[in-house]
Amino acid sequence: MKKLFLGSMALFMFSISVMIVQISCQKGADAQTSNGSNYVLPPATTTTLGGIIVGNGLTVTSNGTLSVTGNGNQQLGKIVFDKFFHLSNNTEYNEIWTANIDGTNRQKINIILPSGFAIGGQGNTRLSPNGQTIFFQVDETAANKQHIYACNIDGSNPHKVIDGSNGQLSMGGAY
């Protein structure tokens, strides 16, 4: 009987020891702490943000502020429009203008084209998604051709984008 009692005591002590070890090793759901305060992710960089890779169209400042850069989805607050003129001597011409979306700050875009070329296509002028380029129709009157041209928002650097042939071109949009 003595052996049975000693065996029971040994088994009881062993089970108590296992229970104490389990209690002392129990995982907590507390956030990690650093210097006695709640854990904070390290500042983001231009290539990582909390283990997530930052993709195109995003910027990250040195303090970790994440911003979306211009990618065509932002509102520019600008409109571009054509002004059509019909003079008394049967001369017609178009001008391209920009304005703020509320109609203020109207400005004519001065575009210099070669002789025999004129801005055409009323209503076909488009602003690029980044607001830096204007796309417009140009009529080559002597050859009866229409072309698609582009220039900077200030009218500089006009150049042919699409060479037209006889027929009508109509521009859809700029993406």
Secondary structure, DSSP 8 states (H G I E B T S, - for coil): -HHHHHHHHHHHHHHHHHHHHHHHT-------EETTEE-------SSEETTEE--TTEEE-TT--EEE--SS-S---EEEEEEEEE-TTS-EEEEEEEEETTS-S-EEE-----TTEEEE-TT--EE-TTSSEEEEEEEETTTTEEEEEEEETTS-S-EEEE---SS--------
